[in-house]
Amino acid sequence: MGMAIDRDDTQFHVLAVDDSLIDRKLIERLLKTSSFQVTAVDSGSKALEFLGLNNNDADDDEEDEQRDSNTESVSSDEDQDHQDLGLGVNLIITDYCMPGMTGYDLLKKIKKSSSFKDIPVVIMSSENIPSRISRCLEDGAEEFLLKPVQLSDVNKLRPHLMKGRSKDIDSSHKTTSTRLITSGN
């Protein structure tokens, strides 16, 4: 019984986003070395697609509102499906400088999403620009890491994962506790 609990606590799913294949493979290897489940994509738009948020462009807000008013229950069901499938993402780590959608743009879209706003987002960059770092942190990033990312940086992620996970646990804690108590007796 204790092993299952430990395994659940360590099976965090991280979505890694970086347009550079080398940097993406490096962060993927570091995360896997630290026992994280990793999904790696090469762009912000692919990250949104993976999360099921690819139709929520800022430019399409009017269309979204119109669609939402016509199919309100369907939209909320879709949001719930994405959260339930959950793709189980506990943390998103993204490069700042990417063609098309920057990591900052991705951060803003995730924080605007009702389903994913509580998922911790970490930004990485090879450029140490204080104003950029401040802006990302002020707009919801949990951490800003300078590249090359190292194992010590990855170890800083666990508290953010725990914080994001505690919200998930709060909503399902009673069910899990009941299952553990009944299966333990």
Secondary structure, DSSP 8 states (H G I E B T S, - for coil): -HHHHHHHHH--EEEEE-S-HHHHHHHHHHHHHTT-EEEEESSHHHHHHHHT-TT--GGGHHHHHHHHHHSHHHHHHHHHHHHHH-TTEEEEEEES--SSS-HHHHHHHHHH-TTTTTS-EEEEESS--HHHHHHHHHTT-SEEEESS--HHHHHTTHHHHHHHHHHHHHHHHHHHHHHHHHHH-
